[in-house]
Amino acid sequence: MGDSIVEKLKQQFVGKSVLIVGLGLQGSGVGLVKFFCELGADVTATDLKTEEQLSPSVEALKPYQVKFS
């Protein structure tokens, strides 16, 4: 049968740049970063809070290759 949805998404996002605006502390930004990293995208996350304020979110993303700005 055809490709799975995940395989189609990987084909669409592998090597593409993705910007997550508002990493936050509630988890939705972290989930988006993980999702796009697992699809092979080049992910950058940004937030108005400092890295210290976002430390729980930043810590959760240590296993992933994500840039913070």
C-alpha positions, 0 to 999 in steps of 0.5 A: 500500500502507500506511504504512511502519513509519517513517511509522507511528512518526513519526505516533506520536512527532512532538511527543511528549516522550521521555526517554533515561536514560543517554546514556553513552559507548558509543553506544546512548544517542546512537543512541536520541536520534538515532532519536527526534529523526528521528521528530520527538520532543522529546528530553531526555537525562540521565546521571549523568556530567558534560557534560565526561565525556560530551563525545564523545556530546554532540558527536555530537548537536550537529546534533540538537535535544536537551536535556540535564539 
